[in-house]
Amino acid sequence: MNKKIYFVAPSFGVTISPYKERFKAALKIFKSLGYEYQIGENIYKNKGIASSNTPKLRAKEIMDAYNSDSDIIWSVGGGEVMIEILDYIDFNLIKNKKDKIFIGFSDNTNLTYTITTLTDNISIYGVNAPSMCLLEYDSLDTIKMIEGNKIFKGYKNWQYEDLDESPIHSYKFDRKTKMIPYNYKEPIEGILIGGCLDCLASLCGTKFDNTVNYINKHKNDGIIMYMEACDFNSIQLLRALTTLKYAGWFDNVDAFIIGRSNNFYDNSFNLNMHNAYLKVLLPFNKPIILDVDLGHRSPSIPIKNGAKAKITYNRNSIKFEYE
């Protein structure tokens, strides 16, 4: 892989503080690490509805990146309506670009998930580019993943309180990591797919939903599905999971890795997040690990979609080992 990055804004751009300042600082980090980069035409724009530009122009930027000489295509932000661009994405072209990796978080599930399930290419569900303003924890691990590291471990602490909105910040951990396993007896092996449930539920049943076919194609390798949520409360989470269950997404999944959502402590209608997951997933009688270091309560381990890995849980620690 070359050390060239093409920055794109398929959802939000970096038009407001603190993201503009963080992205500027991140560019210095990338330069110090020896990376060259190209800035997409939408990065500093705010011309769309809750987005950097129109769906067609945001998709054009993605395709320009795939037609460039950069092997890394990195989103600068999450957002709300990235799903709008999918009609204008040439997945057939992307399928033939196996040397390129798209990286993004949250709303970027609309590409990290579809690229893998529609084209069989690897993608990375990892921090958006402005989070690289400090090279630590999940941002450091994302760089390590790009550069070929194969072993990643969870973190001892996490942050529930909102991040400091100052331009450059470090994590201020206020919680100890405490994962909750169900049906786990030995290391889990399989191909990883997943992302943000807010986006997965929207993709389910559309023409961009190739989940069941993808899982059936790879089920002999084992399938590990990871999920986390952004805006959902526990009732919305229950509805989304039930939708995916009815669509057959979970029928041939071998294990579930569940991250922490923004609404980690929500208890709508006396249903908490844990019980929403367990109500839907426990009947499949597969290993489930709750509260993994993944999701919208940082730090979040980068995940390589479409790659086979062995996941080991032991006494509140977790390790991902990629082939």
PyMOL commands that set and color helices and strands:
alter all, ss='L'
color gray80, all
select helices_A, chain A and resi 19-32+55-66+82-88+91-95+106-119+129-133+137-146+197-203+211-221+234-246+268-270+273-284
alter helices_A, ss='H'
color red, helices_A
select strands_A, chain A and resi 4-8+36-39+72-75+101-104+123-125+151-153+157-158+175-176+180-182+188-196+223-228+255-258+288-290+303-305+308-314+317-322
alter strands_A, ss='S'
color yellow, strands_A
deselect
rebuild
show_as cartoon
